[in-house]
Amino acid sequence: MAYQIAICDDDETQLRTLRAQVSKWSAQAGQPCDIQCFPSAESFLFAYDGEKTYDILLLDVEMKEISGIGLARRIRKDNQRAEIIFITSHFEFISEGYEVDALHYLIKPITEAKLMEVLSKAARKLSVEPPSLVIVCNGETVKILEPDILYIESFRHYVVVHTQSTEYKLKENLSALKGKLSSDFYQTHRSYLVSLKHIRKISRTAVWLDCGAEIPLARGKYDDVNRAFIARN
């Protein structure tokens, strides 16, 4: 599975340099990565509101309008899994990283060796435990490992999380849950979010899961789900 990596920096030269260095790390580590660059926190948030599956984030602390710290606070509202790496010229910002569980601060000028070391650390942390989804169901907080989730179904103001052993019904919307899950999940239909890991067959109108469930596939999504399924496997 490719890591989704976002780099957010309002210095165009720094942005290009970081992208090249992350690409080099990806090649040397043998770890596929999908790297996206953003020149501002606002441009990142515009993309993030539609797709909240980033695994590693490199954020410049001292950006205009919204700082890297402010951006990280926004991200942590619905993404606890992503590894956040701050980039800064000033040591005094380091203490602010604790509240958003930042992995590391890189002090400018950044050396390639140090960046690669920190990216490897992020990858190790991400691989230790499968990503999980934390929900509140019937007044209890429940942590569900993503590999156990088969699909999520939406009913008006509620969703049902179908796992291999049970079902959880909670008052939530599908898009909010999608933002808390990794790229292993694909929205086949406005009412369904499916684990690519559990798909066994795909047709023009439906996908079949290894549990036997048949999930509708919206018109025009056949090629996209095929690509996502192949990339995941």
C-alpha positions as CSV (number, residue, x, y, z in Angstrom):
1,M,0.0,0.0,0.0
2,A,1.3,3.4,-0.9
3,Y,1.7,6.0,1.8
4,Q,-0.3,9.2,1.2
5,I,2.2,12.0,2.0
6,A,1.3,15.8,2.0
7,I,3.8,18.6,2.1
8,C,2.5,22.0,3.0
9,D,5.0,25.0,2.7
10,D,4.5,28.5,1.4
11,D,8.1,28.6,0.2
12,E,8.1,27.3,-3.4
13,T,11.8,26.4,-3.4
14,Q,11.5,24.5,-0.1
15,L,8.4,22.7,-1.4
16,R,10.2,21.5,-4.5
17,T,13.2,20.4,-2.4
18,L,11.1,18.5,0.1
19,R,9.2,16.7,-2.7
20,A,12.5,15.6,-4.3
21,Q,13.9,14.4,-1.0
22,V,10.7,12.5,-0.1
23,S,10.7,10.9,-3.5
24,K,14.3,9.8,-3.0
25,W,13.4,8.3,0.4
26,S,10.5,6.5,-1.2
27,A,12.8,4.9,-3.8
28,Q,15.6,4.0,-1.4
29,A,13.2,2.6,1.2
30,G,11.2,0.6,-1.4
31,Q,8.1,2.3,0.0
32,P,5.6,3.5,-2.6
33,C,4.3,7.0,-1.9
34,D,1.7,9.3,-3.3
35,I,3.1,12.8,-2.7
36,Q,1.0,15.9,-2.9
37,C,2.3,19.5,-2.4
38,F,0.4,22.5,-1.2
39,P,1.6,26.1,-1.1
40,S,-0.7,27.1,1.8
41,A,-2.7,25.7,4.7
42,E,-5.8,26.9,2.9
43,S,-5.1,25.0,-0.3
44,F,-4.3,21.9,1.8
45,L,-7.6,22.2,3.7
46,F,-9.5,22.5,0.4
47,A,-8.2,19.1,-0.7
48,Y,-8.3,17.6,2.8
49,D,-12.1,18.3,3.2
50,G,-12.6,15.9,0.3
51,E,-10.0,13.3,1.0
52,K,-8.8,12.8,4.6
53,T,-6.5,9.8,4.2
54,Y,-3.0,11.2,4.5
55,D,-0.5,9.1,6.5
56,I,2.4,11.5,6.8
57,L,2.2,15.3,6.9
58,L,5.2,17.7,6.5
59,L,4.0,21.1,7.7
60,D,5.8,24.4,7.7
61,V,5.1,26.1,11.0
62,E,5.5,29.7,9.9
63,M,2.9,30.0,7.1
64,K,0.7,33.1,6.5
65,E,-2.9,33.1,7.5
66,I,-3.1,29.6,9.1
67,S,0.2,28.4,10.7
68,G,1.4,24.8,10.6
69,I,0.3,24.5,14.2
70,G,-3.2,25.8,13.5
71,L,-3.4,23.4,10.6
72,A,-2.3,20.4,12.7
73,R,-5.0,21.3,15.3
74,R,-7.6,21.2,12.5
75,I,-6.3,17.9,11.2
76,R,-6.3,16.2,14.7
77,K,-10.1,16.8,15.0
78,D,-10.7,13.9,12.7
79,N,-7.4,12.2,12.0
80,Q,-5.5,10.8,15.0
81,R,-3.4,8.4,12.9
82,A,-1.4,10.7,10.6
83,E,2.2,11.2,11.6
84,I,2.9,15.0,11.7
85,I,6.4,16.4,11.0
86,F,6.8,20.1,11.6
87,I,9.3,22.2,9.7
88,T,10.5,25.5,11.4
89,S,13.3,28.0,11.7
90,H,12.6,28.6,15.4
91,F,13.1,26.4,18.4
92,E,10.4,28.2,20.4
93,F,7.6,26.5,18.5
94,I,8.6,23.0,19.6
95,S,6.6,23.0,22.8
96,E,3.4,23.6,20.8
97,G,3.8,20.3,19.0
98,Y,3.0,18.2,22.0
99,E,-0.7,19.1,21.9
100,V,-1.1,17.7,18.4
101,D,1.1,14.6,19.0
102,A,3.7,15.7,16.5
103,L,6.3,13.0,15.6
104,H,9.2,15.4,15.1
105,Y,10.4,19.0,14.4
106,L,12.9,19.5,11.6
107,I,14.9,22.7,12.0
108,K,15.8,24.6,8.8
109,P,18.1,24.2,7.0
110,I,16.9,20.5,6.8
111,T,19.5,17.9,5.9
112,E,18.5,15.1,3.6
113,A,19.8,12.5,6.0
114,K,17.7,13.8,8.9
115,L,14.6,14.0,6.8
116,M,15.0,10.4,5.6
117,E,15.6,9.3,9.2
118,V,12.4,10.9,10.4
119,L,10.4,9.6,7.4
120,S,11.6,6.1,8.2
121,K,10.6,6.6,11.9
122,A,7.1,7.6,10.7
123,A,6.8,4.6,8.5
124,R,7.8,2.3,11.3
125,K,5.2,3.8,13.6
126,L,2.5,3.4,11.0
127,S,3.4,-0.2,10.4
128,V,3.4,-1.3,14.1
129,E,-0.4,-1.5,14.4
130,P,-3.1,-1.5,11.8
131,P,-5.0,1.8,11.6
132,S,-8.1,1.9,13.7
133,L,-11.4,3.7,14.0
134,V,-12.5,5.0,17.4
135,I,-16.3,5.4,17.7
136,V,-18.8,6.2,20.5
137,C,-21.6,3.6,20.4
138,N,-24.3,3.3,23.1
139,G,-22.4,5.6,25.4
140,E,-19.2,3.5,25.1
141,T,-16.0,4.4,23.3
142,V,-14.9,1.5,21.0
143,K,-11.7,1.1,19.0
144,I,-12.1,-1.0,15.9
145,L,-9.1,-2.2,13.9
146,E,-9.5,-1.3,10.2
147,P,-8.8,-4.9,9.0
148,D,-11.9,-6.0,11.0
149,I,-14.2,-3.6,9.2
150,L,-16.1,-5.1,6.2
151,Y,-18.2,-2.1,5.2
152,I,-20.0,0.9,6.6
153,E,-23.7,1.6,5.6
154,S,-25.5,4.9,6.0
155,F,-29.1,5.3,7.0
156,R,-30.2,9.0,7.2
157,H,-28.5,10.4,10.3
158,Y,-27.0,7.0,11.4
159,V,-24.4,4.7,10.1
160,V,-23.8,1.0,10.8
161,V,-20.2,-0.3,11.0
162,H,-20.2,-3.9,9.9
163,T,-17.3,-5.9,11.2
164,Q,-16.3,-9.6,11.0
165,S,-17.9,-10.2,14.5
166,T,-20.5,-7.6,15.1
167,E,-22.3,-4.4,14.0
168,Y,-22.1,-0.9,15.6
169,K,-24.9,1.6,15.0
170,L,-24.1,5.2,15.8
171,K,-25.3,8.7,15.0
172,E,-22.7,9.9,12.5
173,N,-22.5,10.7,8.8
174,L,-20.6,8.7,6.3
175,S,-18.3,11.5,5.1
176,A,-17.1,12.1,8.7
177,L,-16.2,8.4,9.1
178,K,-14.5,8.3,5.7
179,G,-12.2,11.1,6.9
180,K,-11.1,9.0,9.9
181,L,-10.2,5.9,7.8
182,S,-7.2,5.1,5.7
183,S,-7.1,4.8,1.9
184,D,-8.0,1.1,2.3
185,F,-11.7,2.3,2.2
186,Y,-13.6,3.3,-1.0
187,Q,-17.0,4.9,-1.2
188,T,-18.8,2.8,-3.8
189,H,-22.1,4.6,-3.4
190,R,-23.4,7.6,-1.4
191,S,-24.6,5.2,1.3
192,Y,-21.7,2.7,1.4
193,L,-18.0,2.7,2.3
194,V,-16.3,-0.6,1.6
195,S,-13.0,-2.1,2.7
196,L,-10.8,-2.8,-0.4
197,K,-9.2,-5.5,1.7
198,H,-12.4,-7.5,1.8
199,I,-13.5,-7.1,-1.9
200,R,-13.5,-10.4,-3.8
201,K,-15.4,-9.5,-7.0
202,I,-16.4,-6.3,-8.9
203,S,-19.0,-5.8,-11.5
204,R,-20.4,-2.7,-13.2
205,T,-23.2,-2.4,-10.6
206,A,-21.9,-4.1,-7.4
207,V,-18.9,-5.3,-5.4
208,W,-19.0,-8.6,-3.5
209,L,-17.1,-9.0,-0.2
210,D,-15.5,-12.1,1.3
211,C,-18.3,-12.2,3.8
212,G,-20.8,-12.7,1.0
213,A,-22.3,-9.2,1.1
214,E,-23.3,-7.6,-2.1
215,I,-22.7,-3.8,-2.1
216,P,-24.1,-1.5,-4.8
217,L,-21.7,0.3,-7.0
218,A,-22.7,3.8,-8.3
219,R,-22.8,4.4,-12.0
220,G,-19.4,5.6,-13.3
221,K,-17.4,4.3,-10.3
222,Y,-16.4,0.9,-11.9
223,D,-13.0,2.1,-13.3
224,D,-12.1,4.0,-10.1
225,V,-12.8,1.2,-7.7
226,N,-10.9,-1.2,-10.0
227,R,-7.9,1.1,-9.9
228,A,-8.1,1.5,-6.1
229,F,-8.5,-2.3,-5.6
230,I,-5.4,-3.0,-7.8
231,A,-3.3,-0.3,-6.1
232,R,-4.2,-1.6,-2.7
233,N,-3.3,-5.2,-3.6
